[in-house]
Amino acid sequence: MDAFKQSNRASWDERADIHAQDRTGFYAIDRFLAGEDVLYPIEATEIGDVAGLKLAHFQCHIGIDTLCLARRGAHATGLDFSPHAIAKARELSARSGVAAQFVEGEVYDAPELLGTDFDIVFTSWGTITWLDDIRAWAKAIAGALKPGGRLYFADSSPAIMTHEEIDGTIRPHYDWRSAREKPQRFDAATTYTGDETPLVTNFTYEWMRGTSDVIDALLRAGMQLDFLREHELLPFKLFPMMVDAGSRMFRLPAGMPRMPLAMSLGATKR
Ligand SMILES: C[S@@+](CC[C@H](N)C(=O)[O-])C[C@H]1O[C@@H](n2cnc3c(N)ncnc32)[C@H](O)[C@@H]1O
């Protein structure tokens, strides 16, 4: 594992420990433990029926979404490269009594680590910017799926990720593509949930890319696009000016031009 990934993994280990305490309620762990389905509304309405399906959740973090999908009847396996995240996911499975498998490892190694006969791969919110090779990501998805199996993906719109809020306006600020060996560095003293615990690894490395790079990678890997949608909502405040939109989602304030903040897509392995 290269230095960028090692550093990112250290950051995710720290964040997993903070997120599992859920002091701000961002991850709705209490509600999940009380029996609620806490998937965000976009994927909750778009994912379709997963009952009885063999499901792989890439970048599962502390496993809340994996366990919600298991509650919906999926035979779910979560994969994440952070050992702390995997440990917390297993704890949440035990505490909730919802069965799921959790495997520590890199997304790119999913077919070797998890198998090649999944009905569905699910991955959402805070995923591909952590990956330095989008074609290897798409290959891992296609490799883990059986023929006819499908991908469900929802995340920030790649174009909006190149922007920053500066002096009350949203401006283009980063190049739209990062070279593998030159990721964008972001400094953050605390994590995105609002918890004020100071981070020791208080910076991350992320990779920018275009929507066309994502679609092209999936098509090259043998996937067929079923739908592509854009949304004016995100489950976190990408920009400080964003306001509560209900259902744990955020939107731009009134008066700002409406623009796509998120994308979701479905694809099927040919
Ligand atoms: C923001 S979380 C995304 C999951 C989910 N939306 C959530 O918030 O719980 C990002 C996750 O990606 C994982 N991750 C980053 N790079 C990875 C890689 N190369 N292989 C596997 N997991 C990775 C991190 O450990 C982290 O748990």
The ligand as an SDF file (V2000), in Angstrom:
LIG
                    3D

 27 29  0  0  0  0  0  0  0  0999 V2000
  -17.2850    7.9740    3.6890 C   0  0  0  0  0  0  0  0  0  0  0  0
  -17.0180    6.2540    3.9340 S   0  0  0  0  0  0  0  0  0  0  0  0
  -18.1990    5.6770    2.7440 C   0  0  0  0  0  0  0  0  0  0  0  0
  -19.2230    4.7780    3.3190 C   0  0  0  0  0  0  0  0  0  0  0  0
  -20.5400    5.2850    3.7970 C   0  0  0  0  0  0  0  0  0  0  0  0
  -21.2060    6.1540    2.9000 N   0  0  0  0  0  0  0  0  0  0  0  0
  -20.4440    5.8810    5.1510 C   0  0  0  0  0  0  0  0  0  0  0  0
  -20.3460    7.1180    5.2690 O   0  0  0  0  0  0  0  0  0  0  0  0
  -20.5040    5.1160    6.1270 O   0  0  0  0  0  0  0  0  0  0  0  0
  -15.5190    5.8920    3.0300 C   0  0  0  0  0  0  0  0  0  0  0  0
  -14.9310    4.5230    3.3760 C   0  0  0  0  0  0  0  0  0  0  0  0
  -14.0480    4.1310    2.3160 O   0  0  0  0  0  0  0  0  0  0  0  0
  -13.0180    3.3440    2.8750 C   0  0  0  0  0  0  0  0  0  0  0  0
  -11.9380    3.2570    1.8860 N   0  0  0  0  0  0  0  0  0  0  0  0
  -11.1950    4.2650    1.3730 C   0  0  0  0  0  0  0  0  0  0  0  0
  -10.3360    3.7900    0.4470 N   0  0  0  0  0  0  0  0  0  0  0  0
  -10.5410    2.4460    0.3580 C   0  0  0  0  0  0  0  0  0  0  0  0
   -9.9760    1.3890   -0.4090 C   0  0  0  0  0  0  0  0  0  0  0  0
   -8.9930    1.6300   -1.2890 N   0  0  0  0  0  0  0  0  0  0  0  0
  -10.4520    0.1280   -0.2450 N   0  0  0  0  0  0  0  0  0  0  0  0
  -11.4420   -0.1190    0.6580 C   0  0  0  0  0  0  0  0  0  0  0  0
  -12.0020    0.8330    1.4210 N   0  0  0  0  0  0  0  0  0  0  0  0
  -11.5710    2.1010    1.2790 C   0  0  0  0  0  0  0  0  0  0  0  0
  -12.6860    4.0590    4.1730 C   0  0  0  0  0  0  0  0  0  0  0  0
  -12.0230    3.2460    5.1060 O   0  0  0  0  0  0  0  0  0  0  0  0
  -14.0870    4.5070    4.6430 C   0  0  0  0  0  0  0  0  0  0  0  0
  -14.6010    3.5960    5.5850 O   0  0  0  0  0  0  0  0  0  0  0  0
  1  2  1  0
  2  3  1  0
  2 10  1  0
  3  4  1  0
  4  5  1  0
  5  6  1  0
  5  7  1  0
  7  8  2  0
  7  9  1  0
 10 11  1  0
 11 12  1  0
 11 26  1  0
 12 13  1  0
 13 14  1  0
 13 24  1  0
 14 15  1  0
 14 23  1  0
 15 16  2  0
 16 17  1  0
 17 18  1  0
 17 23  2  0
 18 19  1  0
 18 20  2  0
 20 21  1  0
 21 22  2  0
 22 23  1  0
 24 25  1  0
 24 26  1  0
 26 27  1  0
M  CHG  2   2   1   9  -1
M  END
$$$$
